[in-house]
């Protein structure tokens, strides 16, 4: 059995939706549009809501076409989170 057959139906649908979304962006020539908008947030403190209902607050350090690097400071110090751009629901600039 392959990887796809081992997944639950909801997970399969979610994975396929993400793949379709990425293909649509590539087809429309919009591959860089989201990352171009997000590049404006580099150096800013932001709250990033993800499609997994998780929220990350930190300073955006770097962005490419697929990934965002965020420095998150907590009581123990600063950690780096790498976030897939496709997983971002919204961003609030603080």
Long-range contacts (C-beta under 8 A, 24 or more apart in sequence): 18-86, 21-86, 22-86, 31-65, 32-65, 34-85, 35-63, 35-64, 35-65, 35-66, 35-85, 38-63, 38-68, 38-85, 38-88, 38-91, 39-63, 41-91, 41-93, 44-93, 44-94, 45-93, 45-94, 46-70, 46-91, 46-92, 46-93, 46-94, 47-91, 47-92, 47-94, 48-83, 48-88, 48-90, 48-91, 49-88, 49-89, 49-90, 49-91, 49-92, 50-83, 50-87, 50-88, 50-89, 51-87, 51-88, 51-89, 52-87, 56-81, 56-83, 57-94
